[in-house]
């Protein structure tokens, strides 16, 4: 829904859709107090799932960076906050346009 660029998940059963995952947004600021984001998909490997292994510093989760063509990264590999917020606003607005077209009840039924 956010228009993420293609990625492959290592050590996962499905190459693009893990069994469970978190989308993590890291917010960083520079010396000028400008904000930037790194976005990552965090998930358990097949072996961690199979062995019911708790995540820890010794057995960390898998982490794959997520990029968006509509909000390109800068030379430091981070997305300027304004670009990311514009992407999120655009996607939220698109959802409400669908709701206006199809109605809230139809969208609830489709989900």
MMTF fields as JSON, N, C-alpha, C and O atoms, coordinates in Angstrom:
{
  "mmtfVersion": "1.0.0",
  "mmtfProducer": "UNKNOWN",
  "numBonds": 443,
  "numAtoms": 444,
  "numGroups": 111,
  "numChains": 1,
  "numModels": 1,
  "chainsPerModel": [1],
  "groupsPerChain": [111],
  "chainIdList": ["A"],
  "bondAtomList": [4, 2, 8, 6, 12, 10, 16, 14, 20, 18, 24, 22, 28, 26, 32, 30, 36, 34, 40, 38, 44, 42, 48, 46, 52, 50, 56, 54, 60, 58, 64, 62, 68, 66, 72, 70, 76, 74, 80, 78, 84, 82, 88, 86, 92, 90, 96, 94, 100, 98, 104, 102, 108, 106, 112, 110, 116, 114, 120, 118, 124, 122, 128, 126, 132, 130, 136, 134, 140, 138, 144, 142, 148, 146, 152, 150, 156, 154, 160, 158, 164, 162, 168, 166, 172, 170, 176, 174, 180, 178, 184, 182, 188, 186, 192, 190, 196, 194, 200, 198, 204, 202, 208, 206, 212, 210, 216, 214, 220, 218, 224, 222, 228, 226, 232, 230, 236, 234, 240, 238, 244, 242, 248, 246, 252, 250, 256, 254, 260, 258, 264, 262, 268, 266, 272, 270, 276, 274, 280, 278, 284, 282, 288, 286, 292, 290, 296, 294, 300, 298, 304, 302, 308, 306, 312, 310, 316, 314, 320, 318, 324, 322, 328, 326, 332, 330, 336, 334, 340, 338, 344, 342, 348, 346, 352, 350, 356, 354, 360, 358, 364, 362, 368, 366, 372, 370, 376, 374, 380, 378, 384, 382, 388, 386, 392, 390, 396, 394, 400, 398, 404, 402, 408, 406, 412, 410, 416, 414, 420, 418, 424, 422, 428, 426, 432, 430, 436, 434, 440, 438],
  "bondOrderList": [1, 1, 1, 1, 1, 1, 1, 1, 1, 1, 1, 1, 1, 1, 1, 1, 1, 1, 1, 1, 1, 1, 1, 1, 1, 1, 1, 1, 1, 1, 1, 1, 1, 1, 1, 1, 1, 1, 1, 1, 1, 1, 1, 1, 1, 1, 1, 1, 1, 1, 1, 1, 1, 1, 1, 1, 1, 1, 1, 1, 1, 1, 1, 1, 1, 1, 1, 1, 1, 1, 1, 1, 1, 1, 1, 1, 1, 1, 1, 1, 1, 1, 1, 1, 1, 1, 1, 1, 1, 1, 1, 1, 1, 1, 1, 1, 1, 1, 1, 1, 1, 1, 1, 1, 1, 1, 1, 1, 1, 1],
  "groupList": [{"groupName": "UNK", "atomNameList": ["N", "CA", "C", "O"], "elementList": ["N", "C", "C", "O"], "formalChargeList": [0, 0, 0, 0], "bondAtomList": [1, 0, 2, 1, 3, 2], "bondOrderList": [1, 1, 2], "singleLetterCode": "X", "chemCompType": "L-PEPTIDE LINKING"}],
  "groupTypeList": [0, 0, 0, 0, 0, 0, 0, 0, 0, 0, 0, 0, 0, 0, 0, 0, 0, 0, 0, 0, 0, 0, 0, 0, 0, 0, 0, 0, 0, 0, 0, 0, 0, 0, 0, 0, 0, 0, 0, 0, 0, 0, 0, 0, 0, 0, 0, 0, 0, 0, 0, 0, 0, 0, 0, 0, 0, 0, 0, 0, 0, 0, 0, 0, 0, 0, 0, 0, 0, 0, 0, 0, 0, 0, 0, 0, 0, 0, 0, 0, 0, 0, 0, 0, 0, 0, 0, 0, 0, 0, 0, 0, 0, 0, 0, 0, 0, 0, 0, 0, 0, 0, 0, 0, 0, 0, 0, 0, 0, 0, 0],
  "groupIdList": [1, 2, 3, 4, 5, 6, 7, 8, 9, 10, 11, 12, 13, 14, 15, 16, 17, 18, 19, 20, 21, 22, 23, 24, 25, 26, 27, 28, 29, 30, 31, 32, 33, 34, 35, 36, 37, 38, 39, 40, 41, 42, 43, 44, 45, 46, 47, 48, 49, 50, 51, 52, 53, 54, 55, 56, 57, 58, 59, 60, 61, 62, 63, 64, 65, 66, 67, 68, 69, 70, 71, 72, 73, 74, 75, 76, 77, 78, 79, 80, 81, 82, 83, 84, 85, 86, 87, 88, 89, 90, 91, 92, 93, 94, 95, 96, 97, 98, 99, 100, 101, 102, 103, 104, 105, 106, 107, 108, 109, 110, 111],
  "secStructList": [7, 7, 7, 5, 7, 7, 7, 7, 7, 6, 6, 7, 1, 1, 1, 1, 7, 7, 1, 1, 3, 3, 3, 3, 3, 3, 3, 3, 3, 7, 6, 6, 7, 7, 3, 3, 3, 3, 3, 3, 3, 3, 3, 7, 7, 2, 2, 2, 2, 2, 6, 6, 7, 7, 7, 7, 1, 1, 1, 7, 7, 3, 3, 3, 3, 7, 7, 5, 6, 6, 5, 7, 7, 7, 6, 6, 1, 7, 3, 3, 2, 2, 2, 2, 2, 2, 2, 2, 2, 2, 2, 2, 2, 2, 2, 2, 2, 2, 2, 2, 2, 2, 7, 2, 2, 2, 2, 2, 2, 2, 7],
  "xCoordList": [0.816, 0.0, 0.861, 0.425, 2.091, 2.967, 3.827, 4.544, 3.767, 4.571, 6.041, 6.906, 6.331, 7.718, 8.382, 7.743, 9.674, 10.441, 10.59, 10.447, 10.877, 11.029, 12.16, 13.171, 11.982, 12.996, 12.843, 11.789, 13.88, 13.856, 14.231, 15.209, 13.466, 13.728, 14.615, 14.215, 15.802, 16.653, 16.131, 15.528, 16.361, 15.998, 14.514, 14.15, 13.666, 12.215, 11.584, 12.136, 10.441, 9.736, 9.218, 9.381, 8.601, 8.1, 9.117, 9.582, 9.472, 10.53, 10.16, 11.046, 8.864, 8.473, 7.486, 7.274, 6.878, 5.867, 6.158, 5.817, 6.779, 7.082, 5.813, 4.781, 5.904, 4.759, 4.304, 3.103, 5.218, 4.916, 6.063, 7.225, 5.749, 6.812, 6.379, 5.204, 7.36, 7.101, 7.779, 8.904, 7.097, 7.681, 8.195, 7.413, 9.508, 10.137, 10.587, 11.279, 10.185, 10.581, 11.549, 11.15, 12.826, 13.828, 13.923, 14.168, 13.732, 13.815, 15.155, 15.52, 15.88, 17.183, 17.151, 16.416, 17.939, 18.073, 19.547, 20.426, 19.794, 21.172, 21.483, 20.67, 22.643, 23.074, 22.217, 22.204, 21.501, 20.597, 19.18, 18.26, 19.016, 17.727, 16.733, 15.521, 17.245, 16.398, 16.219, 17.169, 15.004, 14.698, 14.755, 14.387, 15.234, 15.34, 14.91, 14.956, 14.493, 14.029, 14.759, 15.125, 14.96, 15.344, 14.161, 13.65, 13.721, 12.582, 13.077, 13.788, 12.698, 13.137, 11.978, 11.047, 12.063, 11.147, 11.887, 12.958, 11.332, 11.978, 11.128, 9.918, 11.78, 11.036, 11.942, 13.159, 11.337, 12.096, 12.461, 11.693, 13.637, 14.044, 13.232, 12.564, 13.295, 12.6, 13.086, 12.283, 14.393, 14.95, 14.477, 14.177, 14.406, 13.923, 12.46, 12.058, 11.668, 10.266, 10.155, 9.401, 10.903, 10.834, 11.228, 10.596, 12.267, 12.768, 12.158, 12.555, 11.202, 10.542, 11.61, 11.556, 12.557, 13.703, 13.366, 13.007, 13.476, 13.223, 14.278, 15.452, 13.853, 14.791, 15.568, 15.014, 16.854, 17.725, 18.924, 18.996, 19.858, 21.086, 21.892, 22.589, 21.8, 22.507, 21.796, 22.447, 20.486, 19.697, 18.792, 17.585, 19.389, 18.612, 17.675, 17.876, 16.663, 15.766, 16.466, 17.539, 15.85, 16.303, 15.827, 14.724, 16.652, 16.297, 16.611, 17.742, 15.587, 15.751, 15.325, 14.225, 16.178, 15.789, 14.646, 14.581, 13.753, 12.633, 12.799, 13.001, 12.71, 12.826, 11.564, 10.791, 11.372, 10.179, 10.614, 11.323, 10.192, 10.564, 9.902, 10.439, 8.741, 8.046, 8.671, 8.322, 9.587, 10.294, 11.746, 12.133, 12.545, 13.905, 14.81, 14.626, 15.799, 16.788, 17.812, 18.04, 18.419, 19.504, 20.824, 20.83, 21.941, 23.248, 23.631, 24.514, 22.975, 23.231, 22.325, 22.393, 21.478, 20.576, 19.36, 18.756, 18.999, 17.838, 16.846, 17.218, 15.581, 14.514, 14.232, 13.975, 14.278, 13.905, 12.475, 11.585, 12.274, 10.969, 9.843, 8.778, 10.051, 8.992, 8.571, 7.38, 9.536, 9.212, 8.43, 7.475, 8.824, 8.116, 6.7, 5.75, 6.555, 5.23, 4.322, 3.122, 4.889, 4.094, 3.633, 2.494, 4.512, 4.136, 3.004, 2.019, 3.137, 2.098, 0.779, -0.281, 0.838, -0.386, -1.048, -2.269, -0.242, -0.77, -1.476, -2.554, -0.888, -1.485, -2.751, -3.706, -2.768, -3.971, -5.085, -6.235, -4.751, -5.748, -6.316, -7.515, -5.458, -5.92, -6.909, -7.875, -6.681, -7.613, -8.981, -10.006, -8.999, -10.274, -10.975, -12.203, -10.21, -10.84, -11.553, -12.653, -10.94, -11.602, -12.874, -13.895, -12.79, -13.968, -15.093, -16.262, -14.749, -15.757, -16.368, -17.565, -15.545, -16.029, -16.889, -17.985, -16.391, -17.048, -17.912, -18.741, -17.744, -18.497, -17.798, -17.105, -17.981, -17.308, -17.713, -16.875, -19.002, -19.467, -18.841, -18.454, -18.734, -18.117, -16.655, -16.18, -15.928, -14.526, -14.388, -13.475, -15.293, -15.265, -15.532, -14.887, -16.47, -16.778, -15.599, -15.323, -14.906, -13.76, -12.595, -11.831, -12.466, -11.361, -11.633, -10.83],
  "yCoordList": [-1.199, 0.0, 1.264, 2.312, 1.168, 2.339, 2.458, 3.446, 1.479, 1.54, 1.259, 1.906, 0.304, -0.055, -0.645, -1.338, -0.359, -0.964, -2.458, -2.899, -3.23, -4.682, -5.022, -4.321, -6.089, -6.59, -8.098, -8.642, -8.769, -10.22, -10.443, -9.876, -11.257, -11.544, -12.779, -13.867, -12.632, -13.801, -14.663, -14.154, -15.94, -16.885, -16.837, -16.988, -16.625, -16.618, -17.634, -17.919, -18.178, -19.139, -18.436, -18.934, -17.29, -16.49, -15.386, -14.739, -15.154, -14.187, -12.726, -11.88, -12.418, -11.011, -10.782, -9.64, -11.842, -11.687, -12.636, -13.816, -12.152, -13.052, -13.415, -12.757, -14.463, -14.912, -13.806, -13.587, -13.128, -11.989, -11.004, -11.403, -9.733, -8.732, -7.419, -7.196, -6.561, -5.193, -4.269, -4.52, -3.209, -2.159, -1.112, -0.496, -0.912, -0.039, 1.249, 1.222, 2.375, 3.691, 4.292, 4.632, 4.424, 5.047, 6.521, 6.86, 7.387, 8.828, 9.335, 9.116, 10.019, 10.583, 12.081, 12.538, 12.835, 14.269, 14.609, 13.975, 15.627, 16.045, 17.267, 17.664, 17.854, 18.996, 20.233, 21.15, 20.264, 21.384, 21.111, 21.887, 19.997, 19.556, 19.179, 19.237, 18.791, 18.278, 16.778, 16.078, 16.294, 14.888, 14.04, 14.479, 12.799, 11.813, 10.459, 10.229, 9.565, 8.248, 7.134, 7.262, 6.035, 4.752, 3.836, 3.788, 3.109, 2.209, 0.781, 0.512, -0.127, -1.52, -2.461, -2.134, -3.634, -4.722, -5.677, -6.17, -5.942, -6.775, -8.031, -7.947, -9.203, -10.464, -11.574, -11.409, -12.706, -13.872, -14.748, -14.866, -15.357, -16.313, -17.596, -17.808, -18.445, -19.733, -20.543, -21.143, -20.563, -21.344, -20.799, -21.577, -19.487, -18.894, -19.259, -19.528, -19.268, -19.673, -21.157, -21.552, -21.965, -23.419, -23.84, -24.718, -23.217, -23.624, -22.793, -22.932, -21.938, -21.07, -20.334, -20.287, -19.776, -19.12, -17.673, -16.895, -17.3, -15.905, -14.998, -15.36, -13.841, -12.881, -12.211, -11.891, -12.002, -11.38, -10.791, -10.833, -10.246, -9.752, -10.898, -10.703, -12.096, -13.259, -13.857, -14.41, -13.75, -14.254, -13.124, -13.13, -12.158, -10.996, -11.345, -12.35, -10.523, -10.755, -10.417, -9.813, -10.811, -10.427, -8.995, -8.627, -8.197, -6.804, -6.514, -6.692, -6.062, -5.732, -4.278, -3.899, -3.467, -2.083, -2.015, -2.815, -1.053, -0.833, 0.56, 1.538, 0.634, 1.917, 2.187, 1.276, 3.438, 3.871, 4.774, 5.757, 4.443, 5.297, 6.668, 7.653, 6.742, 8.026, 8.885, 10.058, 8.321, 9.075, 8.58, 7.801, 9.033, 8.508, 8.869, 9.882, 8.002, 8.223, 9.262, 9.453, 9.925, 10.858, 10.093, 8.862, 10.815, 10.168, 9.369, 8.514, 9.634, 8.892, 7.671, 6.969, 7.416, 6.267, 6.507, 5.562, 7.778, 8.112, 8.952, 9.651, 8.862, 9.602, 10.876, 10.808, 12.036, 13.266, 13.161, 12.631, 13.672, 13.561, 14.118, 13.507, 15.248, 15.853, 14.921, 14.804, 14.254, 13.336, 12.128, 11.697, 11.579, 10.425, 10.82, 10.079, 11.963, 12.41, 12.676, 12.407, 13.204, 13.415, 12.084, 11.966, 11.077, 9.746, 9.173, 8.671, 9.244, 8.715, 9.452, 8.828, 10.777, 11.564, 11.184, 11.046, 11.017, 10.63, 9.281, 9.121, 8.31, 6.975, 6.987, 6.27, 7.777, 7.892, 8.554, 8.117, 9.609, 10.278, 9.315, 9.339, 8.463, 7.483, 6.51, 6.112, 6.117, 5.226, 5.891, 5.267, 7.145, 7.831, 8.074, 8.139, 8.208, 8.311, 7.01, 7.036, 5.868, 4.585, 4.472, 3.963, 4.956, 4.925, 5.772, 5.392, 6.915, 7.765, 7.081, 7.213, 6.35, 5.678, 4.47, 4.312, 3.615, 2.34, 2.326, 1.43, 3.27, 3.282, 2.496, 1.517, 2.922, 2.298, 0.839, -0.003, 0.536, -0.832, -1.811, -2.913, -1.416, -2.302, -2.561, -3.684, -1.544, -1.732, -2.654, -3.479, -2.523, -3.407, -4.856, -5.775, -5.061, -6.402, -6.997, -8.191, -6.171, -6.646, -7.038, -7.949, -6.354, -6.649, -7.958, -8.408],
  "zCoordList": [0.0, 0.0, 0.0, -0.477, 0.537, 0.569, -0.685, -0.849, -1.558, -2.772, -2.523, -3.114, -1.658, -1.365, -2.603, -3.395, -2.758, -3.84, -3.562, -2.422, -4.603, -4.451, -3.488, -3.429, -2.747, -1.824, -1.717, -2.045, -1.264, -1.021, 0.44, 0.927, 1.13, 2.54, 2.671, 2.255, 3.237, 3.44, 4.584, 5.529, 4.495, 5.551, 5.921, 7.087, 4.911, 5.121, 4.176, 3.113, 4.554, 3.711, 2.458, 1.344, 2.648, 1.536, 1.25, 2.188, 0.004, -0.292, -0.046, 0.081, 0.021, 0.217, 1.352, 1.758, 1.872, 2.912, 4.065, 3.985, 5.133, 6.252, 7.023, 6.889, 7.824, 8.624, 9.563, 9.724, 10.167, 11.028, 10.936, 10.852, 10.95, 10.81, 11.423, 11.714, 11.611, 12.044, 11.057, 10.624, 10.709, 9.893, 10.873, 11.597, 10.897, 11.886, 11.209, 10.192, 11.786, 11.303, 12.321, 13.435, 11.936, 12.807, 12.439, 11.281, 13.41, 13.16, 13.673, 14.828, 12.79, 13.109, 12.83, 11.955, 13.565, 13.279, 13.101, 13.684, 12.28, 12.06, 12.923, 13.758, 12.722, 13.537, 13.295, 14.116, 12.171, 11.864, 12.368, 12.112, 13.089, 13.622, 12.514, 12.723, 11.338, 10.27, 10.493, 10.845, 10.288, 10.57, 9.306, 8.216, 9.491, 8.427, 8.981, 10.19, 8.082, 8.502, 7.771, 6.603, 8.493, 7.922, 8.185, 9.304, 7.169, 7.316, 7.089, 6.121, 7.984, 7.902, 8.188, 8.925, 7.585, 7.891, 8.812, 8.459, 9.985, 11.002, 11.185, 11.394, 11.105, 11.172, 11.686, 11.764, 12.035, 12.483, 11.287, 10.331, 11.354, 10.32, 10.465, 11.477, 9.451, 9.502, 10.696, 11.411, 10.912, 12.028, 13.372, 14.278, 13.516, 14.769, 15.002, 16.135, 13.941, 14.071, 14.396, 15.285, 13.677, 13.842, 15.253, 15.84, 15.796, 17.117, 18.253, 19.41, 17.923, 18.906, 19.735, 20.964, 19.022, 19.637, 19.987, 19.104, 21.263, 21.619, 20.985, 20.896, 20.557, 19.992, 21.112, 22.164, 20.877, 21.873, 21.145, 19.917, 21.9, 21.286, 20.674, 19.677, 21.268, 20.75, 19.531, 18.645, 19.485, 18.355, 17.852, 18.093, 17.153, 16.709, 15.548, 14.867, 15.327, 14.198, 12.886, 12.876, 11.797, 10.465, 10.222, 10.628, 9.567, 9.283, 7.821, 7.371, 7.08, 5.668, 5.469, 5.869, 4.859, 4.605, 3.586, 2.653, 3.783, 2.877, 2.282, 3.002, 0.953, 0.27, -0.533, -0.831, -0.873, -1.608, -2.758, -2.542, -3.984, -5.114, -5.004, -5.51, -4.348, -4.186, -3.09, -2.955, -2.308, -1.26, -1.253, -0.382, -2.225, -2.36, -1.196, -0.52, -0.987, 0.072, -0.379, -1.573, 0.594, 0.299, 0.231, 0.271, 0.129, 0.011, 1.253, 1.186, 2.39, 3.628, 3.782, 4.791, 2.782, 2.851, 3.725, 4.232, 3.904, 4.731, 3.923, 2.981, 4.319, 3.65, 4.442, 5.644, 3.786, 4.494, 5.036, 4.371, 6.246, 6.905, 6.049, 5.965, 5.421, 4.61, 3.478, 3.189, 2.83, 1.737, 2.239, 1.592, 3.384, 3.936, 4.371, 4.12, 5.011, 5.45, 4.247, 4.305, 3.158, 1.939, 1.36, 0.907, 1.372, 0.898, 1.746, 1.205, 3.062, 3.952, 3.764, 3.718, 3.656, 3.45, 2.127, 2.056, 1.087, -0.221, -0.15, -0.723, 0.543, 0.64, 1.502, 1.202, 2.548, 3.385, 2.592, 2.647, 1.853, 1.006, -0.031, -0.309, -0.608, -1.602, -0.979, -1.63, 0.28, 0.961, 1.096, 0.821, 1.514, 1.688, 0.36, 0.312, -0.72, -2.042, -2.379, -2.931, -2.055, -2.275, -1.447, -1.91, -0.219, 0.652, 0.061, 0.138, -0.526, -1.159, -2.377, -2.631, -3.129, -4.334, -3.993, -4.529, -3.098, -2.83, -1.58, -1.422, -0.712, 0.531, 1.614, 1.338, 2.834, 3.973, 4.156, 4.478, 3.951, 4.161, 3.175, 3.563, 1.886, 0.887, 1.205, 1.035, 1.665, 2.028, 3.231, 3.278, 4.211, 5.374, 4.955, 5.46, 4.044, 3.57, 2.792, 2.903, 2.008, 1.219, 2.132, 1.814, 3.252, 4.166, 4.843, 5.661]
}
